[in-house]
Amino acid sequence: MAAPVKTLFYDGFWKNNPIFVQVLGICSTLAVTNLLANTLFMCAGLIFSTAMSSLTISLLRKQIPARIRMIVQVLIIATFVMMVDIIIKATAPEIHRFIGPYVGLIITNCIIMGRAEAFAMQNKPIASFIDGIAMGLGYSAVLIIIALVREPLGFGTILGYKLPALQIWWHQWTIMVMAPGAFFMLGLLSWFARMCQLPKEKR
């Protein structure tokens, strides 16, 4: 079991990363990465939703009629996403005010839908659960890296706390808290990751 688990995590986190390899989930990448706190809540929500949805769909895969499988998948995903939305609203209402609309969009996120159709419907529950976690972690790693750059450069803070060095000599870049800043960071990170993935002879 160790080898498949290792392979699943390697694929989800690096080889087939949902953002810089599959180019999925870009909407939330642009929308919530201007503040690290928002990013962390969004990432936790997606990991939970992807893992639990994949597990549930895999458990029911033999009972789901093929002609309505997409409808059933959306209903299962929506159930877990609504749970995430309620939990965030109850525990962090200020953060929910900013990311609430994007949490709802997890239901139609290409990452979670893609893993349900391509993996969970074809594989056993444990493998599907691990795949969901791995893909969620791969997505989260990219968002957190982007947020760790955008928030300090755009606001001069990290997790809302002011960074003294940046407050003294750094003039905040407004563009870094806007969508173009996210596009710029995503492009740079994707380019760097893809270069690392290429064999040395092809670089």
Z-matrix of the N, CA and C atoms (Angstrom, degrees):
N
C 1 1.471
C 2 1.527 1 111.22
N 3 1.352 2 118.63 1 -25.10
C 4 1.459 3 121.72 2 -176.34
C 5 1.518 4 111.74 3 -62.86
N 6 1.364 5 116.76 4 -42.94
C 7 1.465 6 120.10 5 -178.04
C 8 1.520 7 112.32 6 -63.24
N 9 1.353 8 119.94 7 -49.11
C 10 1.462 9 119.26 8 177.52
C 11 1.525 10 113.11 9 -59.93
N 12 1.320 11 117.47 10 -40.04
C 13 1.470 12 120.33 11 179.49
C 14 1.524 13 109.71 12 -62.08
N 15 1.317 14 115.98 13 -45.08
C 16 1.466 15 120.32 14 179.56
C 17 1.519 16 110.67 15 -61.59
N 18 1.330 17 116.03 16 -41.82
C 19 1.461 18 120.46 17 -179.98
C 20 1.518 19 111.16 18 -65.08
N 21 1.328 20 117.03 19 -42.78
C 22 1.458 21 120.83 20 179.99
C 23 1.524 22 111.33 21 -61.88
N 24 1.325 23 116.59 22 -43.15
C 25 1.465 24 119.46 23 179.57
C 26 1.526 25 111.10 24 -68.52
N 27 1.321 26 116.59 25 -38.53
C 28 1.470 27 119.94 26 178.85
C 29 1.529 28 110.71 27 -63.61
N 30 1.343 29 116.23 28 -42.90
C 31 1.463 30 120.23 29 179.55
C 32 1.523 31 111.44 30 -64.58
N 33 1.333 32 116.20 31 -47.19
C 34 1.458 33 119.77 32 -176.17
C 35 1.515 34 113.71 33 -70.34
N 36 1.323 35 115.28 34 -36.18
C 37 1.462 36 119.32 35 -174.95
C 38 1.525 37 112.82 36 -86.07
N 39 1.351 38 116.47 37 -30.32
C 40 1.462 39 117.98 38 -173.43
C 41 1.533 40 113.68 39 -133.43
N 42 1.335 41 117.83 40 -64.82
C 43 1.463 42 120.72 41 -170.74
C 44 1.524 43 112.75 42 -59.06
N 45 1.330 44 117.31 43 -44.61
C 46 1.475 45 121.28 44 179.76
C 47 1.524 46 110.73 45 -120.18
N 48 1.327 47 115.90 46 41.66
C 49 1.470 48 120.16 47 -179.73
C 50 1.522 49 110.58 48 -49.08
N 51 1.334 50 117.67 49 130.65
C 52 1.469 51 119.70 50 -174.32
C 53 1.524 52 115.27 51 -63.63
N 54 1.326 53 117.85 52 -21.69
C 55 1.463 54 119.38 53 -177.48
C 56 1.520 55 111.96 54 -96.31
N 57 1.335 56 118.87 55 -60.95
C 58 1.459 57 117.84 56 -172.91
C 59 1.535 58 114.00 57 -86.90
N 60 1.336 59 118.81 58 -6.40
C 61 1.464 60 120.79 59 173.46
C 62 1.527 61 110.55 60 -107.55
N 63 1.342 62 116.54 61 -53.38
C 64 1.461 63 120.14 62 -178.26
C 65 1.535 64 113.20 63 -87.13
N 66 1.319 65 116.58 64 -13.05
C 67 1.476 66 123.35 65 179.86
C 68 1.525 67 110.40 66 53.90
N 69 1.332 68 116.57 67 55.12
C 70 1.458 69 123.33 68 177.77
C 71 1.532 70 109.38 69 -118.81
N 72 1.318 71 116.78 70 158.44
C 73 1.460 72 121.08 71 176.19
C 74 1.514 73 113.75 72 69.76
N 75 1.324 74 117.73 73 28.23
C 76 1.464 75 121.39 74 -175.25
C 77 1.530 76 111.64 75 -70.53
N 78 1.327 77 117.62 76 -31.91
C 79 1.474 78 121.18 77 -177.74
C 80 1.523 79 111.46 78 -55.51
N 81 1.330 80 116.16 79 -51.96
C 82 1.466 81 119.27 80 -179.34
C 83 1.518 82 111.69 81 -69.73
N 84 1.333 83 116.95 82 -28.88
C 85 1.460 84 120.33 83 177.16
C 86 1.522 85 110.53 84 -60.22
N 87 1.307 86 116.60 85 -39.64
C 88 1.462 87 121.40 86 -179.10
C 89 1.520 88 111.84 87 -80.39
N 90 1.326 89 117.08 88 -29.41
C 91 1.461 90 120.48 89 -168.95
C 92 1.524 91 114.77 90 -86.90
N 93 1.324 92 118.73 91 -36.58
C 94 1.470 93 119.42 92 -168.38
C 95 1.522 94 114.43 93 -114.02
N 96 1.335 95 118.12 94 1.81
C 97 1.464 96 119.19 95 -173.66
C 98 1.525 97 113.95 96 -90.95
N 99 1.330 98 117.78 97 9.75
C 100 1.467 99 118.04 98 176.83
C 101 1.530 100 111.75 99 -79.23
N 102 1.340 101 116.80 100 -18.33
C 103 1.463 102 121.86 101 176.10
C 104 1.529 103 108.93 102 -131.38
N 105 1.314 104 116.87 103 130.81
C 106 1.460 105 121.07 104 -176.19
C 107 1.523 106 112.17 105 -63.80
N 108 1.327 107 118.05 106 -38.01
C 109 1.472 108 120.41 107 -179.34
C 110 1.527 109 110.53 108 -61.03
N 111 1.340 110 116.80 109 -45.07
C 112 1.465 111 120.69 110 177.46
C 113 1.526 112 110.51 111 -60.14
N 114 1.327 113 115.22 112 -41.30
C 115 1.465 114 120.77 113 -178.82
C 116 1.523 115 111.20 114 -62.61
N 117 1.333 116 117.16 115 -44.24
C 118 1.464 117 120.85 116 -177.92
C 119 1.527 118 111.65 117 -63.12
N 120 1.324 119 116.79 118 -41.38
C 121 1.470 120 119.62 119 178.38
C 122 1.527 121 110.81 120 -66.51
N 123 1.328 122 116.66 121 -41.18
C 124 1.460 123 120.61 122 179.39
C 125 1.523 124 110.74 123 -64.21
N 126 1.318 125 116.40 124 -42.56
C 127 1.465 126 120.61 125 179.80
C 128 1.527 127 111.77 126 -64.19
N 129 1.323 128 115.97 127 -44.56
C 130 1.468 129 119.68 128 178.78
C 131 1.527 130 110.62 129 -61.25
N 132 1.319 131 116.20 130 -40.85
C 133 1.458 132 120.56 131 179.00
C 134 1.512 133 112.33 132 -63.89
N 135 1.326 134 117.00 133 -41.73
C 136 1.457 135 119.51 134 -178.70
C 137 1.527 136 111.35 135 -71.44
N 138 1.336 137 117.71 136 -39.68
C 139 1.464 138 119.76 137 177.74
C 140 1.523 139 110.44 138 -59.86
N 141 1.341 140 115.99 139 -46.83
C 142 1.461 141 120.04 140 179.64
C 143 1.527 142 111.00 141 -61.83
N 144 1.324 143 117.00 142 -47.61
C 145 1.458 144 121.09 143 -177.19
C 146 1.520 145 111.89 144 -64.55
N 147 1.328 146 116.77 145 -43.30
C 148 1.469 147 120.38 146 -178.48
C 149 1.532 148 111.12 147 -66.74
N 150 1.325 149 116.19 148 -45.09
C 151 1.463 150 119.63 149 -177.96
C 152 1.533 151 111.61 150 -65.88
N 153 1.322 152 116.48 151 -48.18
C 154 1.468 153 120.00 152 -176.85
C 155 1.526 154 111.84 153 -70.29
N 156 1.326 155 117.29 154 -36.47
C 157 1.467 156 120.55 155 178.04
C 158 1.524 157 110.44 156 -66.42
N 159 1.319 158 116.68 157 -44.58
C 160 1.467 159 120.10 158 178.88
C 161 1.526 160 110.98 159 -62.17
N 162 1.331 161 116.31 160 -42.17
C 163 1.466 162 120.41 161 178.07
C 164 1.522 163 111.24 162 -61.24
N 165 1.320 164 116.45 163 -48.58
C 166 1.476 165 120.87 164 -177.32
C 167 1.520 166 111.42 165 -65.27
N 168 1.330 167 116.84 166 -44.63
C 169 1.464 168 120.86 167 -179.45
C 170 1.526 169 110.47 168 -64.08
N 171 1.322 170 116.92 169 -38.65
C 172 1.462 171 120.06 170 178.35
C 173 1.526 172 111.06 171 -65.55
N 174 1.328 173 116.36 172 -40.32
C 175 1.470 174 119.97 173 178.46
C 176 1.529 175 112.09 174 -62.68
N 177 1.333 176 116.17 175 -32.99
C 178 1.467 177 121.11 176 -175.91
C 179 1.515 178 113.45 177 -101.04
N 180 1.342 179 117.55 178 3.74
C 181 1.470 180 120.24 179 -169.13
C 182 1.526 181 113.53 180 -58.86
N 183 1.334 182 117.23 181 -33.31
C 184 1.464 183 120.01 182 -178.25
C 185 1.527 184 112.31 183 -80.07
N 186 1.328 185 116.70 184 -15.81
C 187 1.474 186 120.15 185 179.34
C 188 1.536 187 112.20 186 -98.19
N 189 1.334 188 117.56 187 -9.98
C 190 1.469 189 120.81 188 -176.86
C 191 1.525 190 109.12 189 -86.46
N 192 1.341 191 118.72 190 118.49
C 193 1.467 192 120.68 191 176.38
C 194 1.529 193 110.45 192 -61.52
N 195 1.314 194 117.04 193 137.43
C 196 1.463 195 121.61 194 -175.09
C 197 1.526 196 112.26 195 -59.29
N 198 1.334 197 117.10 196 -36.32
C 199 1.468 198 119.57 197 -173.98
C 200 1.524 199 113.29 198 -72.30
N 201 1.334 200 118.10 199 -17.79
C 202 1.469 201 119.40 200 179.34
C 203 1.534 202 111.49 201 -121.46
N 204 1.320 203 115.84 202 18.72
C 205 1.465 204 118.83 203 -173.85
C 206 1.530 205 112.17 204 -62.82
N 207 1.342 206 118.01 205 -36.45
C 208 1.456 207 120.22 206 -178.69
C 209 1.531 208 111.15 207 -65.73
N 210 1.332 209 116.53 208 -38.94
C 211 1.465 210 120.82 209 178.37
C 212 1.522 211 110.49 210 -64.33
N 213 1.322 212 116.19 211 -44.22
C 214 1.462 213 120.87 212 179.45
C 215 1.525 214 110.47 213 -63.76
N 216 1.326 215 116.34 214 -42.18
C 217 1.462 216 120.22 215 179.11
C 218 1.530 217 111.23 216 -60.38
N 219 1.321 218 116.18 217 -45.02
C 220 1.472 219 120.03 218 179.74
C 221 1.525 220 110.72 219 -62.45
N 222 1.325 221 117.90 220 -40.72
C 223 1.465 222 121.24 221 179.42
C 224 1.530 223 111.07 222 -63.69
N 225 1.328 224 116.56 223 -42.55
C 226 1.468 225 120.28 224 179.00
C 227 1.530 226 110.27 225 -65.03
N 228 1.324 227 116.08 226 -46.94
C 229 1.468 228 120.43 227 178.94
C 230 1.518 229 110.80 228 -60.24
N 231 1.326 230 116.76 229 -44.62
C 232 1.469 231 121.41 230 -178.63
C 233 1.525 232 111.46 231 -60.01
N 234 1.320 233 116.93 232 -36.27
C 235 1.469 234 120.68 233 179.19
C 236 1.522 235 111.19 234 -60.32
N 237 1.327 236 116.39 235 -48.37
C 238 1.463 237 120.07 236 -178.92
C 239 1.527 238 112.00 237 -71.34
N 240 1.321 239 117.06 238 -35.27
C 241 1.463 240 119.79 239 178.31
C 242 1.525 241 110.59 240 -66.03
N 243 1.313 242 117.65 241 -39.72
C 244 1.470 243 120.55 242 177.40
C 245 1.527 244 110.90 243 -64.33
N 246 1.325 245 117.30 244 -35.63
C 247 1.462 246 120.34 245 174.93
C 248 1.527 247 110.52 246 -61.50
N 249 1.337 248 116.19 247 -44.72
C 250 1.472 249 121.14 248 177.92
C 251 1.520 250 110.36 249 -60.88
N 252 1.308 251 116.15 250 -45.55
C 253 1.467 252 121.03 251 -178.37
C 254 1.527 253 111.45 252 -60.22
N 255 1.326 254 116.89 253 -43.41
C 256 1.469 255 121.75 254 -179.95
C 257 1.531 256 110.54 255 -65.71
N 258 1.336 257 116.31 256 -42.78
C 259 1.471 258 120.07 257 -179.18
C 260 1.528 259 111.21 258 -63.51
N 261 1.344 260 116.76 259 -45.18
C 262 1.472 261 119.88 260 179.40
C 263 1.519 262 110.58 261 -64.29
N 264 1.322 263 117.03 262 -41.41
C 265 1.466 264 120.87 263 -179.71
C 266 1.516 265 111.19 264 -63.54
N 267 1.336 266 116.80 265 -35.93
C 268 1.466 267 120.82 266 -178.58
C 269 1.524 268 112.65 267 -77.96
N 270 1.329 269 116.60 268 -35.36
C 271 1.471 270 119.79 269 -173.92
C 272 1.528 271 113.66 270 -96.23
N 273 1.330 272 116.79 271 -27.69
C 274 1.478 273 120.01 272 -177.38
C 275 1.525 274 109.57 273 -143.31
N 276 1.334 275 116.92 274 71.57
C 277 1.476 276 119.93 275 -175.90
C 278 1.524 277 114.42 276 -60.08
N 279 1.343 278 117.49 277 -33.51
C 280 1.471 279 119.81 278 179.77
C 281 1.525 280 111.04 279 -66.93
N 282 1.308 281 115.77 280 -42.16
C 283 1.465 282 119.39 281 177.93
C 284 1.521 283 110.26 282 -68.92
N 285 1.329 284 116.39 283 -38.25
C 286 1.465 285 119.92 284 178.80
C 287 1.523 286 111.02 285 -61.24
N 288 1.320 287 117.48 286 -31.16
C 289 1.470 288 120.96 287 -179.94
C 290 1.525 289 111.27 288 -61.79
N 291 1.332 290 116.23 289 -31.26
C 292 1.462 291 120.46 290 -178.64
C 293 1.528 292 113.00 291 -91.02
N 294 1.345 293 116.58 292 -40.62
C 295 1.467 294 118.49 293 -173.33
C 296 1.523 295 113.28 294 -104.25
N 297 1.337 296 117.46 295 -1.92
C 298 1.459 297 120.98 296 -178.76
C 299 1.522 298 114.16 297 -49.55
N 300 1.349 299 118.27 298 -50.94
C 301 1.469 300 119.19 299 -179.90
C 302 1.527 301 113.22 300 -60.51
N 303 1.316 302 116.59 301 -33.13
C 304 1.464 303 119.76 302 -177.84
C 305 1.517 304 111.84 303 -79.66
N 306 1.337 305 117.05 304 -26.91
C 307 1.469 306 119.78 305 174.77
C 308 1.526 307 109.21 306 -62.54
N 309 1.324 308 116.38 307 -42.39
C 310 1.467 309 120.08 308 177.76
C 311 1.513 310 112.63 309 -59.98
N 312 1.321 311 116.47 310 -32.38
C 313 1.465 312 120.81 311 -179.07
C 314 1.525 313 112.80 312 -70.98
N 315 1.341 314 117.02 313 -11.64
C 316 1.470 315 119.00 314 176.19
C 317 1.527 316 109.87 315 -57.78
N 318 1.331 317 116.33 316 -30.22
C 319 1.469 318 121.18 317 -178.37
C 320 1.526 319 110.81 318 -55.66
N 321 1.335 320 116.50 319 -40.11
C 322 1.463 321 120.39 320 -178.61
C 323 1.526 322 112.10 321 -104.33
N 324 1.322 323 117.37 322 12.15
C 325 1.458 324 120.37 323 179.07
C 326 1.532 325 109.76 324 -61.23
N 327 1.327 326 115.42 325 130.66
C 328 1.467 327 120.07 326 -176.63
C 329 1.532 328 112.41 327 -61.47
N 330 1.335 329 116.86 328 -27.79
C 331 1.463 330 119.47 329 179.80
C 332 1.522 331 110.28 330 -64.53
N 333 1.314 332 115.83 331 -53.15
C 334 1.466 333 120.19 332 -174.84
C 335 1.529 334 111.46 333 -69.53
N 336 1.343 335 116.66 334 -38.51
C 337 1.463 336 119.47 335 176.76
C 338 1.520 337 111.27 336 -67.93
N 339 1.326 338 115.44 337 -40.39
C 340 1.460 339 119.56 338 -178.92
C 341 1.515 340 112.89 339 -64.26
N 342 1.335 341 117.22 340 -42.46
C 343 1.460 342 120.15 341 -179.81
C 344 1.526 343 111.34 342 -69.17
N 345 1.316 344 116.09 343 -33.92
C 346 1.469 345 119.17 344 177.57
C 347 1.526 346 110.61 345 -63.30
N 348 1.323 347 116.32 346 -45.80
C 349 1.468 348 120.88 347 -176.24
C 350 1.528 349 111.95 348 -77.50
N 351 1.332 350 116.88 349 -43.68
C 352 1.465 351 120.11 350 -172.72
C 353 1.523 352 113.34 351 -84.38
N 354 1.334 353 117.83 352 -27.61
C 355 1.467 354 119.07 353 -173.98
C 356 1.528 355 112.79 354 -119.17
N 357 1.331 356 116.94 355 -55.66
C 358 1.467 357 119.47 356 -173.34
C 359 1.529 358 112.77 357 -62.38
N 360 1.330 359 117.68 358 -34.36
C 361 1.458 360 120.56 359 179.69
C 362 1.523 361 112.44 360 -73.73
N 363 1.333 362 116.81 361 -11.55
C 364 1.461 363 120.58 362 -176.20
C 365 1.529 364 113.74 363 -113.88
N 366 1.340 365 117.23 364 -9.98
C 367 1.465 366 119.59 365 -171.27
C 368 1.524 367 111.83 366 -129.04
N 369 1.342 368 115.17 367 168.93
C 370 1.460 369 121.80 368 -178.18
C 371 1.525 370 111.31 369 -73.48
N 372 1.336 371 117.28 370 160.96
C 373 1.477 372 121.53 371 -173.68
C 374 1.522 373 115.64 372 -56.86
N 375 1.333 374 118.44 373 -47.37
C 376 1.467 375 119.98 374 -176.48
C 377 1.523 376 110.75 375 -63.00
N 378 1.333 377 116.24 376 -45.34
C 379 1.463 378 119.99 377 178.39
C 380 1.521 379 111.01 378 -62.31
N 381 1.319 380 117.18 379 -39.11
C 382 1.463 381 121.38 380 179.42
C 383 1.523 382 111.11 381 -66.68
N 384 1.325 383 116.22 382 -40.36
C 385 1.467 384 120.86 383 177.83
C 386 1.528 385 110.88 384 -62.34
N 387 1.322 386 116.20 385 -45.38
C 388 1.470 387 120.77 386 179.27
C 389 1.525 388 110.71 387 -64.94
N 390 1.328 389 116.12 388 -41.09
C 391 1.467 390 120.22 389 177.81
C 392 1.527 391 111.02 390 -60.56
N 393 1.334 392 115.79 391 -41.37
C 394 1.466 393 119.23 392 177.89
C 395 1.518 394 112.52 393 -62.43
N 396 1.333 395 116.52 394 -42.50
C 397 1.467 396 120.15 395 177.44
C 398 1.528 397 110.50 396 -64.15
N 399 1.336 398 116.54 397 -44.60
C 400 1.466 399 120.99 398 -177.25
C 401 1.526 400 111.07 399 -62.46
N 402 1.323 401 117.01 400 -45.30
C 403 1.462 402 120.28 401 179.22
C 404 1.528 403 110.65 402 -65.08
N 405 1.328 404 115.95 403 -39.28
C 406 1.461 405 119.61 404 177.58
C 407 1.520 406 111.99 405 -64.11
N 408 1.328 407 116.55 406 -39.48
C 409 1.463 408 120.05 407 178.35
C 410 1.526 409 111.48 408 -68.39
N 411 1.335 410 116.55 409 -38.27
C 412 1.456 411 119.87 410 176.95
C 413 1.521 412 111.60 411 -62.41
N 414 1.318 413 115.83 412 -42.58
C 415 1.471 414 121.89 413 175.70
C 416 1.529 415 110.08 414 -62.66
N 417 1.323 416 116.10 415 -45.36
C 418 1.470 417 121.15 416 -176.27
C 419 1.515 418 112.14 417 -64.62
N 420 1.335 419 116.79 418 -40.14
C 421 1.463 420 120.23 419 -178.49
C 422 1.523 421 111.11 420 -59.11
N 423 1.334 422 116.36 421 -42.82
C 424 1.464 423 120.25 422 -179.61
C 425 1.523 424 110.44 423 -66.32
N 426 1.335 425 117.34 424 -45.23
C 427 1.466 426 120.35 425 -179.06
C 428 1.523 427 111.81 426 -63.63
N 429 1.322 428 116.92 427 -40.96
C 430 1.469 429 120.16 428 -178.14
C 431 1.532 430 110.82 429 -66.94
N 432 1.330 431 116.64 430 -41.09
C 433 1.471 432 119.17 431 177.53
C 434 1.523 433 110.64 432 -60.90
N 435 1.318 434 116.56 433 -44.25
C 436 1.472 435 120.39 434 179.54
C 437 1.530 436 110.37 435 -63.47
N 438 1.330 437 117.06 436 -43.55
C 439 1.471 438 120.68 437 -179.55
C 440 1.520 439 111.67 438 -65.17
N 441 1.338 440 117.19 439 -34.97
C 442 1.464 441 121.13 440 179.63
C 443 1.531 442 112.13 441 -66.32
N 444 1.311 443 116.45 442 -18.87
C 445 1.464 444 120.58 443 175.84
C 446 1.530 445 110.86 444 -96.79
N 447 1.321 446 116.65 445 -44.27
C 448 1.466 447 120.26 446 -174.29
C 449 1.526 448 113.28 447 -66.58
N 450 1.332 449 117.61 448 -44.73
C 451 1.463 450 118.64 449 -177.20
C 452 1.527 451 112.88 450 -64.35
N 453 1.343 452 119.93 451 -48.77
C 454 1.478 453 118.62 452 177.90
C 455 1.528 454 113.14 453 -61.54
N 456 1.338 455 117.48 454 -42.83
C 457 1.457 456 119.68 455 -178.21
C 458 1.523 457 112.40 456 -72.72
N 459 1.333 458 116.61 457 -31.01
C 460 1.462 459 119.82 458 -177.50
C 461 1.511 460 114.61 459 -89.17
N 462 1.341 461 116.68 460 -36.89
C 463 1.466 462 121.02 461 -176.10
C 464 1.524 463 113.59 462 -117.05
N 465 1.326 464 117.46 463 -16.01
C 466 1.458 465 120.54 464 -175.22
C 467 1.512 466 112.53 465 73.53
N 468 1.343 467 116.42 466 23.79
C 469 1.466 468 121.27 467 -178.23
C 470 1.524 469 109.72 468 -132.88
N 471 1.329 470 115.00 469 169.51
C 472 1.456 471 121.89 470 169.34
C 473 1.515 472 107.34 471 -141.73
N 474 1.319 473 116.54 472 123.19
C 475 1.470 474 122.59 473 -173.29
C 476 1.539 475 110.84 474 54.97
N 477 1.322 476 115.76 475 31.84
C 478 1.455 477 120.60 476 178.41
C 479 1.507 478 115.60 477 86.84
N 480 1.338 479 117.58 478 -10.75
C 481 1.470 480 121.31 479 -179.59
C 482 1.532 481 109.48 480 -90.67
N 483 1.318 482 115.65 481 132.70
C 484 1.459 483 120.09 482 -178.53
C 485 1.523 484 111.00 483 -68.92
N 486 1.317 485 114.96 484 139.45
C 487 1.462 486 121.05 485 176.34
C 488 1.527 487 108.00 486 -97.00
N 489 1.343 488 118.10 487 110.17
C 490 1.467 489 121.86 488 -173.90
C 491 1.529 490 113.86 489 -53.06
N 492 1.319 491 116.83 490 -43.02
C 493 1.470 492 119.36 491 -178.06
C 494 1.521 493 111.51 492 -60.94
N 495 1.336 494 115.82 493 -42.51
C 496 1.467 495 119.19 494 -179.50
C 497 1.525 496 111.33 495 -72.11
N 498 1.326 497 117.50 496 -32.27
C 499 1.456 498 120.64 497 -179.74
C 500 1.527 499 111.03 498 -66.14
N 501 1.325 500 117.08 499 -29.61
C 502 1.467 501 120.55 500 -175.62
C 503 1.525 502 111.67 501 -79.99
N 504 1.344 503 116.59 502 -50.04
C 505 1.466 504 117.77 503 -171.45
C 506 1.517 505 115.38 504 -118.51
N 507 1.325 506 118.05 505 -6.31
C 508 1.464 507 119.51 506 -175.86
C 509 1.520 508 110.72 507 -99.76
N 510 1.321 509 116.09 508 130.34
C 511 1.463 510 120.94 509 173.31
C 512 1.523 511 107.78 510 -96.31
N 513 1.324 512 116.73 511 114.96
C 514 1.463 513 120.88 512 -172.35
C 515 1.537 514 112.23 513 -57.16
N 516 1.323 515 114.62 514 139.70
C 517 1.459 516 121.42 515 176.90
C 518 1.523 517 109.01 516 -90.62
N 519 1.321 518 116.43 517 108.82
C 520 1.464 519 120.37 518 -179.83
C 521 1.520 520 111.29 519 -60.76
N 522 1.321 521 116.53 520 -33.62
C 523 1.470 522 119.99 521 -177.78
C 524 1.531 523 112.02 522 -61.65
N 525 1.350 524 116.95 523 -25.54
C 526 1.455 525 119.47 524 -177.61
C 527 1.516 526 113.16 525 -72.50
N 528 1.319 527 118.36 526 -16.56
C 529 1.469 528 120.12 527 177.84
C 530 1.526 529 110.55 528 -100.23
N 531 1.326 530 116.54 529 5.30
C 532 1.459 531 122.11 530 178.72
C 533 1.530 532 108.95 531 -109.26
N 534 1.339 533 115.99 532 168.71
C 535 1.469 534 121.13 533 -177.92
C 536 1.528 535 113.45 534 -56.09
N 537 1.356 536 120.41 535 -40.57
C 538 1.469 537 118.82 536 178.55
C 539 1.528 538 113.17 537 -58.16
N 540 1.327 539 117.26 538 -35.88
C 541 1.465 540 120.12 539 177.61
C 542 1.515 541 111.47 540 -64.17
N 543 1.339 542 116.23 541 -38.36
C 544 1.464 543 119.91 542 177.92
C 545 1.523 544 110.65 543 -67.66
N 546 1.347 545 116.99 544 -41.20
C 547 1.462 546 120.44 545 176.67
C 548 1.527 547 110.71 546 -59.18
N 549 1.317 548 115.50 547 -44.72
C 550 1.463 549 121.08 548 -179.29
C 551 1.523 550 110.91 549 -60.27
N 552 1.333 551 116.90 550 -48.93
C 553 1.463 552 121.10 551 -179.15
C 554 1.526 553 111.60 552 -65.65
N 555 1.331 554 116.57 553 -41.34
C 556 1.463 555 120.08 554 179.35
C 557 1.521 556 110.84 555 -63.20
N 558 1.343 557 116.14 556 -41.13
C 559 1.455 558 119.92 557 178.84
C 560 1.515 559 112.03 558 -63.19
N 561 1.332 560 117.20 559 -44.97
C 562 1.456 561 121.08 560 179.32
C 563 1.533 562 111.39 561 -63.16
N 564 1.333 563 115.50 562 -45.96
C 565 1.467 564 119.60 563 -177.91
C 566 1.526 565 110.95 564 -65.62
N 567 1.332 566 116.74 565 -41.04
C 568 1.464 567 120.51 566 179.28
C 569 1.524 568 110.64 567 -64.53
N 570 1.334 569 116.47 568 -42.22
C 571 1.467 570 120.46 569 178.55
C 572 1.535 571 110.74 570 -61.63
N 573 1.327 572 116.53 571 -45.44
C 574 1.461 573 120.55 572 -179.14
C 575 1.527 574 110.91 573 -63.28
N 576 1.339 575 116.63 574 -44.44
C 577 1.463 576 120.64 575 -178.29
C 578 1.527 577 111.04 576 -65.24
N 579 1.320 578 116.59 577 -42.92
C 580 1.449 579 120.07 578 179.94
C 581 1.532 580 111.70 579 -65.55
N 582 1.334 581 116.46 580 -37.07
C 583 1.458 582 119.81 581 176.27
C 584 1.524 583 110.97 582 -63.61
N 585 1.319 584 116.46 583 -38.67
C 586 1.468 585 119.94 584 178.38
C 587 1.518 586 111.77 585 -67.34
N 588 1.325 587 116.58 586 -31.10
C 589 1.465 588 120.73 587 -178.52
C 590 1.524 589 112.80 588 -77.47
N 591 1.346 590 116.36 589 -26.50
C 592 1.461 591 119.31 590 -178.13
C 593 1.527 592 110.64 591 -68.64
N 594 1.322 593 117.40 592 142.01
C 595 1.475 594 119.62 593 173.58
C 596 1.525 595 110.02 594 -60.77
N 597 1.321 596 116.38 595 150.60
C 598 1.465 597 120.82 596 -175.98
C 599 1.522 598 112.35 597 -55.19
N 600 1.338 599 117.52 598 -37.39
C 601 1.458 600 119.74 599 -176.11
C 602 1.518 601 113.31 600 -70.00
N 603 1.361 602 116.88 601 -17.62
C 604 1.456 603 119.81 602 -179.02
C 605 1.527 604 113.00 603 -99.04
N 606 1.345 605 117.84 604 -5.20
C 607 1.451 606 120.38 605 -177.85
C 608 1.536 607 110.88 606 -73.09
